Amino acid sequence: MEKQEELKRRYSDLPRTPLAFFLYVSKPKKWWAIGAIVAVIFASATSQGTNYFFKLIVDAVEAKDYDAVLLFALLYPVAEFLVQLLYRLSAYFGRNWSSNSRKYTYDQMTAYTLGHSHSYFMNRFAGSVMSKISNVVTGIDTLIPDILWTHINSAVAFIITFVFIIKASLLAGATFAALVVMLFYLNKKMAPKKAELSRLNADSKTELSGKIIDVFSNIQAVRQYSRRHNEQTEIESVSSRVRDAHYNNWGYTELMLFWNGVVLFIFSFAMFWFLTQSWRSGEMGTGDFVLIISLYAQITGTLIFIGRAFNSTAQAVGEMREGLDDLLLPHEILDKADAEPLVAKKAEINWNNVSFLFDGKPVFTDFNLKIPAGQRLGLVGQSGAGKTTFVSLLLRQHEIEAGSIEIDRQDIAHVTQDSLRSSIAVVPQEPALFHRSIKDNILYGKPGATEAEVIEVAKKAQAHDFISELPEGYNTMVGERGIKLSGGQKQRIAIARAMLKDAPILVLDEATSALDSESEVEIQLALETLMEGRTVIAIAHRLSTLRKMDRIIVLETGKIVEDGDHETLSKAGGIYQRLWNHQAGGFLLD
């Protein structure tokens, strides 16, 4: 429990802006960051300083001091080797900084995203959510090298070059300073639009990624309905938007580079004019002239592509903003500051004047219901009556507008969400299986359970026999969403998982709907054992399930219109009797 509280505290208030988030994920490894920055500063300063050997060599040549020429010529590669060592040291620190920040970003973003409500995920592609997390991580990956080996490296080079130039010629130094300031100002002015274009580009790629993953995740439906060409047309439409966004983004980058080139040409022309005049007038020696030329030549590439450096940073910021803006939306459902773990011993459930709206439309209004501890309650009603919403509200996947839902006289809005959901086992109509082994999927109900416990619940769920026949048995990978298993097999795995969880409240969303008749008889016996001593809520259509319920309520537009046991309601002349009389194949018809 202490670990859960620590995680909540750590992930509850992440910075929403790219710069603040970057600093936040860098802080845990700040000494690696500081080490990398210091190493780059020394490496860049030493790199620029090696050009001073050219001045010394030229001066020695003019003085015909050939011993000095040899000495300085041999010292130059030694200095260059030192520069390489310093850069490798910065890379060592930078690697640790980047790798740890990358991991920390994945951890932070995943933990925060998992805290979003059910509604958040209902309205988004799973692929889009993953793409946004990747965009934030990619932004961090880009910013660290940009800061170290572009911005800091360039800043040190500019300062050293400026010092040497201004010592040689005041006018040339002033011109160089004006060049740097002008380039910085120009790129700073253009960077916001570049960041926005990068955000739009990232957003379009996220949309395309989500669309493609959605199609491939439902490939069976695509084939069964012969909709391959329709899906391809839709993807081509989205990819056209990606192309346009990429085109605009790249085009603006080239515009930035063009104006950088224009500014560089004008100011460089003026600076070299002043330098040449100083040399011709004798104010500057040949060695100093060669030094400045070599310094300037070394940073010319940086000056030419300073726009690309700003572009790279702006793109990283834009991609991060695209992810952070959506992923770090405030959580819709939060634990109260004083929330306590739910203690569900009897598992009595009470709905007290509950009102709930969905998309602005009322689903429940002043809804009241008491489910005594250990009662088996069947929910019946036509589609849209509120059966699924009933279960969602019990799990607190949505917040109610008014009233309260209590378990053993504890308002579920005032207990921790984890403890609430730990007290409820759900067997859904469509089992959610992970692309993991069968054993891991069953263990999801109780991590740490023994192999004997896993096999025991698998036997009770009538899953052990088919699992044993698989080549890898319990270690068989089930595929994405359990695609390698039949519907009945997936359902039995889900039942085994719920059995292993051993929660006091059991929710069955027609848990036997995908089973054949022979398996269903055996599963009903297993469910009978599972339901003993538990409060059960079953969204039911199968007659075999309804007959085992202590009580059945019929919902219509969020209201209880009938309440009783099967024998009573099947003869009451109401909705339940009508559904019962129109049953087909052992199912009630909506």
C-alpha positions in Angstrom: 0.0 0.0 0.0 2.9 2.4 0.8 4.3 1.7 -2.6 1.0 2.5 -4.3 0.8 5.8 -2.4 4.4 6.6 -3.4 3.5 6.0 -7.0 0.4 8.2 -6.8 2.4 11.0 -5.3 5.2 10.7 -7.8 3.0 10.7 -10.9 0.2 13.0 -9.7 1.5 16.3 -10.9 3.7 16.1 -14.0 4.8 19.3 -15.7 2.7 20.1 -18.7 5.1 22.2 -20.8 8.0 20.6 -22.8 10.8 22.6 -21.1 9.5 22.0 -17.6 9.0 18.3 -18.4 12.5 18.0 -19.8 14.0 19.5 -16.7 11.7 17.2 -14.6 12.9 14.0 -16.2 16.5 15.2 -16.1 16.6 16.0 -12.4 17.0 12.4 -11.1 20.2 12.1 -13.1 21.3 15.7 -12.8 24.9 14.9 -12.1 25.2 13.0 -15.3 23.7 16.1 -17.1 26.1 18.5 -15.3 29.1 16.2 -16.1 28.1 16.1 -19.8 27.6 19.9 -20.0 31.0 20.6 -18.3 32.8 18.1 -20.5 31.3 19.7 -23.7 32.3 23.2 -22.5 35.9 22.1 -22.0 35.9 20.1 -25.3 34.5 23.0 -27.3 36.9 25.5 -25.7 39.9 23.2 -26.3 38.7 22.5 -29.9 38.6 26.2 -30.7 41.9 26.7 -28.8 43.7 24.3 -31.1 43.4 26.9 -33.9 45.9 29.0 -31.9 48.6 26.6 -33.0 48.1 27.9 -36.6 48.9 31.4 -35.4 52.0 30.1 -33.6 53.2 28.1 -36.6 52.7 31.0 -39.0 54.5 33.4 -36.6 57.4 30.8 -36.2 57.6 30.4 -40.0 57.8 34.2 -40.5 60.5 34.3 -37.8 62.3 31.3 -39.4 62.2 29.5 -36.1 62.0 26.0 -37.5 62.3 24.2 -34.1 59.2 26.1 -32.9 57.4 25.2 -36.1 58.1 21.5 -35.5 57.1 21.8 -31.8 53.8 23.5 -32.5 53.1 21.2 -35.5 53.5 18.1 -33.2 51.6 19.6 -30.3 48.6 20.2 -32.6 47.6 16.5 -33.0 48.1 16.0 -29.3 45.7 18.8 -28.6 43.2 17.4 -31.1 43.4 14.0 -29.4 42.7 15.7 -26.0 39.6 17.3 -27.7 38.4 13.8 -28.8 38.9 12.5 -25.3 36.8 15.3 -23.8 34.0 14.8 -26.4 34.0 11.0 -25.6 33.8 11.9 -21.9 30.8 14.1 -22.7 29.3 11.3 -24.7 29.8 8.9 -21.7 27.9 11.3 -19.4 25.4 12.2 -22.1 24.6 8.5 -22.7 23.8 7.9 -19.1 21.8 11.1 -18.9 19.8 10.3 -22.1 19.2 6.6 -21.3 18.0 7.2 -17.8 15.8 10.2 -18.9 14.3 8.1 -21.7 13.4 5.3 -19.2 12.1 7.8 -16.7 9.9 9.4 -19.4 8.4 6.1 -20.4 7.7 5.2 -16.7 6.2 8.6 -15.9 4.0 8.9 -19.0 2.8 5.3 -18.8 2.0 5.6 -15.1 0.1 8.8 -15.6 -1.8 7.6 -18.7 -2.9 4.5 -16.8 -4.6 6.8 -14.3 -7.0 8.2 -16.9 -10.7 7.2 -16.7 -12.4 4.7 -18.9 -13.9 7.5 -21.0 -10.4 8.7 -21.9 -9.5 5.4 -23.6 -13.0 4.9 -25.1 -12.4 8.1 -27.2 -8.9 7.3 -28.4 -7.1 4.7 -30.5 -4.7 2.6 -28.4 -2.1 3.2 -31.2 -2.5 6.9 -30.9 -1.9 6.9 -27.2 1.3 4.8 -27.7 2.4 7.2 -30.5 2.0 10.2 -28.2 4.1 8.6 -25.5 6.7 7.8 -28.2 6.7 11.4 -29.4 7.5 12.6 -25.9 10.3 10.1 -25.5 11.7 11.0 -29.0 11.6 14.7 -28.0 13.7 13.9 -25.0 16.1 11.9 -27.1 16.5 14.8 -29.5 16.8 17.6 -27.0 19.7 16.1 -25.0 22.1 15.8 -28.0 20.9 19.2 -29.4 21.6 20.9 -26.1 25.0 19.3 -25.6 26.6 19.1 -29.0 24.8 21.9 -30.9 23.7 24.7 -28.6 26.3 24.6 -25.8 29.1 23.6 -28.3 28.1 26.5 -30.6 27.8 29.0 -27.7 31.4 28.3 -26.5 32.7 28.4 -30.1 31.0 31.7 -30.7 32.4 33.3 -27.5 36.0 32.2 -28.1 35.9 33.2 -31.8 34.4 36.6 -30.8 37.2 37.2 -28.2 39.9 36.5 -30.8 38.2 38.6 -33.6 37.6 41.6 -31.4 41.2 41.6 -30.3 42.3 41.7 -33.9 39.6 44.2 -35.1 37.0 46.1 -33.1 34.8 46.6 -36.2 35.1 42.9 -37.3 34.3 41.8 -33.7 31.3 44.0 -33.6 30.1 42.7 -36.9 30.6 39.1 -35.8 28.6 39.8 -32.6 25.8 41.4 -34.6 25.8 38.3 -36.9 25.3 35.9 -33.9 22.6 38.2 -32.4 20.8 38.5 -35.7 20.9 34.7 -36.3 19.6 34.1 -32.8 16.9 36.7 -33.1 15.8 35.4 -36.5 15.6 31.8 -35.4 13.9 32.7 -32.2 11.2 34.5 -34.1 10.7 31.6 -36.5 10.9 28.8 -33.9 7.3 29.1 -32.5 5.8 28.5 -36.0 8.2 25.7 -36.6 7.2 24.1 -33.3 3.5 24.4 -34.2 4.1 22.9 -37.7 6.1 20.1 -36.0 3.2 19.6 -33.5 0.7 19.3 -36.4 3.1 17.0 -38.2 3.3 14.7 -35.2 -0.4 14.9 -34.6 -1.1 13.7 -38.2 1.4 10.9 -37.8 -0.3 9.9 -34.6 -3.7 9.8 -36.3 -2.3 7.6 -39.1 -0.6 5.3 -36.7 -3.8 4.9 -34.7 -5.8 4.2 -37.8 -3.5 1.6 -39.2 -3.3 -0.2 -35.8 -7.1 -0.1 -35.6 -7.4 -1.7 -39.0 -4.8 -4.5 -38.3 -6.4 -5.2 -34.9 -9.7 -5.9 -36.6 -8.3 -7.6 -39.7 -10.8 -10.4 -39.5 -13.7 -8.0 -39.7 -12.0 -6.2 -42.6 -11.7 -9.5 -44.5 -15.1 -10.9 -43.5 -16.9 -7.8 -44.9 -14.5 -7.3 -47.9 -13.7 -3.8 -46.7 -10.0 -3.9 -47.6 -10.3 -1.3 -50.3 -12.5 0.9 -48.1 -9.9 0.9 -45.3 -7.1 1.5 -47.8 -9.0 4.5 -49.1 -9.5 5.9 -45.6 -5.8 5.3 -44.8 -4.8 7.1 -48.0 -6.9 10.1 -47.0 -5.2 10.3 -43.6 -1.8 9.7 -45.2 -2.5 12.6 -47.5 -2.8 14.9 -44.4 0.4 13.4 -43.1 2.1 14.3 -46.4 0.8 17.8 -46.4 1.9 18.4 -42.8 5.3 16.9 -43.5 5.6 19.1 -46.7 4.8 22.3 -44.8 7.1 21.4 -41.9 10.0 20.7 -44.2 9.3 23.7 -46.3 9.4 26.0 -43.3 12.7 24.4 -42.3 14.2 25.3 -45.7 12.9 28.9 -45.4 14.7 29.2 -42.0 17.9 27.9 -43.6 17.5 30.3 -46.6 17.2 33.4 -44.4 20.1 32.2 -42.2 22.2 31.9 -45.4 21.3 35.5 -46.4 22.2 36.9 -43.0 25.4 34.9 -42.9 26.4 36.2 -46.3 25.8 39.9 -45.5 27.6 39.9 -42.2 30.4 37.6 -43.2 31.1 39.9 -46.2 31.3 42.9 -43.9 33.4 41.1 -41.3 36.1 39.9 -43.7 36.2 43.3 -45.3 37.2 44.8 -41.9 39.6 42.0 -41.1 41.4 42.4 -44.5 41.7 46.1 -44.0 43.2 45.6 -40.5 45.7 43.1 -41.9 46.7 45.4 -44.8 47.1 48.3 -42.5 49.4 46.3 -40.3 47.1 46.5 -37.3 46.9 42.7 -37.4 49.7 40.2 -38.0 49.6 37.3 -40.5 49.4 34.8 -37.7 46.4 36.5 -36.1 44.7 36.7 -39.6 45.3 33.0 -40.1 44.0 32.2 -36.6 40.7 34.1 -37.2 40.2 32.5 -40.6 40.7 29.0 -39.2 38.4 29.8 -36.2 35.7 31.2 -38.5 36.1 28.3 -41.0 35.6 25.8 -38.1 32.3 27.4 -37.0 31.0 28.3 -40.5 29.1 25.0 -40.7 27.5 25.7 -37.3 26.6 29.2 -38.5 25.1 27.9 -41.8 23.1 25.2 -40.1 22.2 27.1 -36.9 18.7 27.2 -38.4 18.6 23.5 -38.7 19.7 23.2 -35.1 16.9 25.5 -34.0 14.6 23.5 -36.3 15.5 20.2 -34.7 14.9 21.7 -31.2 11.7 23.3 -32.3 10.5 20.0 -33.8 11.3 18.1 -30.6 9.4 20.7 -28.6 6.5 20.5 -31.0 6.3 16.7 -30.8 6.6 16.8 -27.0 3.8 19.4 -26.8 1.6 17.2 -29.0 2.0 14.3 -26.6 1.9 16.2 -23.3 -1.1 18.3 -24.2 -3.3 15.2 -24.5 -1.6 12.6 -22.3 -1.3 15.0 -19.3 -4.9 16.1 -19.3 -6.2 16.2 -15.7 -7.4 12.8 -14.5 -11.2 12.7 -14.4 -11.5 10.3 -11.5 -9.2 10.8 -8.6 -8.9 9.2 -5.1 -9.9 11.6 -2.3 -7.1 13.0 -0.3 -8.3 11.0 2.7 -9.4 7.9 0.8 -9.0 4.6 2.7 -8.8 1.1 1.3 -12.1 -0.6 0.9 -12.8 -3.4 3.5 -15.4 -5.7 1.9 -16.2 -8.6 4.2 -19.9 -9.1 3.6 -20.0 -7.3 0.2 -23.5 -5.7 0.7 -24.1 -3.2 -2.1 -26.4 -0.2 -1.8 -27.3 2.4 -4.5 -28.7 5.5 -2.8 -30.5 8.0 -5.0 -27.9 7.7 -7.8 -28.1 10.0 -10.8 -25.8 9.7 -13.8 -25.5 11.4 -17.2 -23.7 10.1 -20.2 -23.0 12.5 -23.0 -25.5 14.9 -21.3 -28.3 12.4 -21.3 -29.7 10.8 -18.1 -29.1 7.1 -17.7 -30.0 6.8 -14.0 -32.1 9.3 -12.0 -32.6 8.9 -8.2 -31.8 5.2 -8.7 -32.1 3.0 -5.5 -31.2 -0.6 -5.0 -30.1 -2.8 -2.1 -28.2 -6.0 -2.8 -27.8 -8.0 0.4 -24.5 -9.7 1.0 -24.2 -13.1 -0.8 -27.2 -12.4 -3.1 -27.1 -13.5 -6.7 -28.6 -10.7 -8.8 -29.5 -11.1 -12.4 -29.8 -7.9 -14.6 -32.2 -8.2 -17.5 -33.2 -5.5 -20.0 -33.2 -4.5 -23.6 -30.1 -2.9 -25.2 -29.6 0.6 -23.8 -31.5 -0.2 -20.6 -28.4 0.6 -18.5 -27.0 -2.9 -17.6 -23.4 -2.2 -18.7 -23.5 1.3 -17.2 -24.6 -0.3 -13.9 -21.4 -2.4 -13.8 -19.2 0.5 -14.9 -20.5 2.7 -12.1 -20.0 0.0 -9.6 -16.4 -0.2 -10.7 -16.2 3.6 -10.6 -15.2 3.9 -14.2 -17.4 7.0 -14.3 -18.3 9.6 -11.6 -22.0 9.8 -10.7 -23.7 13.2 -10.6 -25.5 12.7 -7.3 -26.2 10.1 -4.6 -23.8 7.3 -3.5 -22.9 3.7 -4.1 -21.8 1.9 -1.0 -20.2 -1.5 -0.3 -20.5 -2.5 3.3 -21.6 1.0 4.1 -18.4 2.5 2.6 -19.0 5.1 -0.2 -16.9 3.9 -3.2 -16.2 7.6 -4.0 -14.3 7.7 -0.7 -12.2 4.6 -1.0 -9.1 4.0 -3.2 -9.9 2.9 -6.7 -7.4 0.1 -6.6 -8.9 -1.4 -3.4 -12.4 -1.1 -4.9 -11.5 -3.0 -8.1 -9.5 -5.5 -6.2 -12.7 -6.5 -4.4 -14.6 -7.1 -7.6 -13.9 -9.9 -10.1 -15.3 -9.4 -13.6 -15.8 -12.1 -16.3 -16.7 -10.0 -19.4 -18.5 -11.2 -22.4 -15.4 -10.4 -24.5 -12.5 -11.5 -22.4 -9.5 -9.2 -22.4 -6.4 -11.3 -22.9 -2.8 -10.0 -23.2 -0.3 -11.2 -25.7 1.4 -13.3 -23.1 1.3 -16.9 -22.0 -1.8 -18.7 -20.8 -0.2 -19.0 -17.4 0.5 -15.2 -17.2 -3.1 -14.4 -18.3 -4.5 -16.6 -15.5 -2.0 -15.2 -13.0 -3.3 -11.7 -13.8 -6.0 -12.4 -11.3 -3.5 -13.1 -8.5 0.1 -12.3 -9.3 2.4 -14.5 -7.2 0.0 -17.5 -7.1 1.6 -20.9 -7.3 1.5 -23.1 -10.3 -0.7 -25.6 -8.4 -3.2 -22.8 -7.8 -3.2 -21.9 -11.5 -3.8 -25.5 -12.6 -6.5 -25.9 -10.0 -8.6 -22.9 -11.2 -8.0 -24.0 -14.8 -9.5 -27.4 -14.0 -12.5 -25.8 -12.4 -13.0 -23.6 -15.4 -12.7 -26.6 -17.7 -9.6 -25.1 -19.3 -7.0 -27.6 -18.2 -7.7 -30.2 -20.8 -7.4 -28.0 -23.8 -4.4 -26.2 -22.4 -2.6 -29.5 -21.8 -3.1 -30.5 -25.4 -1.3 -27.4 -26.7 2.4 -27.9 -27.7 3.7 -25.5 -25.0 0.8 -26.0 -22.5 0.5 -23.2 -20.0 3.4 -21.4 -21.6 1.6 -21.0 -24.9 1.4 -17.4 -26.1 -2.2 -16.5 -26.9 -1.5 -13.8 -29.5 -2.8 -10.2 -29.5 -6.1 -10.1 -27.6 -6.1 -13.9 -27.5 -6.5 -14.3 -31.2 -4.9 -17.8 -31.2 -7.7 -19.1 -29.0 -11.4 -19.8 -29.8 -14.1 -17.7 -28.1 -14.9 -20.5 -25.7 -11.2 -21.0 -24.8 -10.8 -17.3 -24.1 -13.9 -17.3 -21.9 -12.6 -20.2 -19.9 -9.2 -18.5 -19.3 -11.1 -15.4 -18.1 -13.2 -17.5 -15.7 -10.1 -19.2 -14.4 -8.5 -15.7 -13.8 -11.6 -14.5 -11.9 -11.6 -17.7 -9.8 -7.9 -17.1 -8.9 -8.7 -13.5 -7.9 -11.1 -14.8 -5.3 -12.9 -11.4 -4.8 -16.0 -11.0 -2.6 -18.0 -9.5 -5.4 -18.4 -11.3 -8.7 -19.7 -9.7 -11.9 -20.6 -12.0 -14.8 -21.3 -10.4 -18.2 -22.9 -13.6 -19.6 -19.7 -15.5 -18.8 -20.9 -18.7 -20.6 -22.1 -17.1 -23.8 -19.3 -18.4 -25.9 -19.3 -22.0 -24.7 -20.7 -25.1 -26.4 -23.5 -26.9 -24.6 -21.3 -29.7 -23.2 -18.8 -27.2 -21.8 -21.5 -25.0 -20.5 -22.9 -27.7 -18.2 -19.4 -28.2 -16.7 -18.8 -24.4 -16.4 -22.1 -23.9 -14.7 -21.0 -26.3 -12.0 -17.7 -24.4 -11.7 -19.5 -21.1 -11.5 -21.8 -22.5 -8.9 -18.8 -23.2 -6.7 -17.3 -19.8 -7.6 -20.5 -17.9 -6.6 -20.7 -19.5 -3.2 -20.3 -17.0 -0.4 -20.1 -14.1 -2.9 -22.3 -11.2 -3.9 -23.0 -11.9 -7.6 -24.2 -9.5 -10.3 -24.9 -11.2 -13.6 -25.9 -9.4 -16.8 -27.8 -12.4 -18.1 -29.4 -13.7 -21.2 -29.0 -17.4 -20.8 -31.8 -19.2 -19.1 -29.4 -21.5 -17.3 -27.8 -18.5 -15.7 -31.1 -16.7 -14.8 -32.5 -19.8 -13.1 -29.6 -19.8 -10.7 -30.1 -16.2 -9.6 -31.8 -15.5 -6.2 -33.3 -12.3 -7.6 -33.8 -10.7 -11.0 -34.4 -7.1 -11.8 -35.5 -5.8 -15.2 -34.1 -2.4 -16.2 -35.8 -0.1 -18.7 -34.3 3.4 -19.4 -32.3 3.3 -16.1 -35.3 2.3 -13.9 -36.2 -0.9 -12.2 -39.5 -1.9 -13.7 -39.6 -5.5 -12.3 -38.0 -7.1 -9.3 -38.4 -10.7 -8.1 -37.2 -14.2 -8.6 -37.4 -16.2 -11.9 -40.5 -18.1 -10.9 -42.4 -14.9 -10.0 -41.4 -12.7 -12.9 -41.9 -15.4 -15.5 -45.6 -15.5 -14.6 -46.1 -11.8 -13.8 -47.2 -10.7 -17.3 -44.5 -8.1 -17.6 -41.4 -7.5 -19.7 -39.6 -10.5 -18.3 -42.4 -12.9 -19.1 -42.5 -11.5 -22.7 -38.8 -11.9 -23.1 -39.1 -15.4 -21.6 -41.9 -16.4 -23.9 -39.9 -15.2 -26.9 -36.7 -17.0 -25.9 -34.7 -18.7 -28.7 -31.9 -21.2 -28.4 -31.7 -20.8 -24.6 -31.4 -17.0 -24.7 -33.7 -14.2 -23.9 -34.3 -11.9 -26.9 -33.8 -8.1 -26.5 
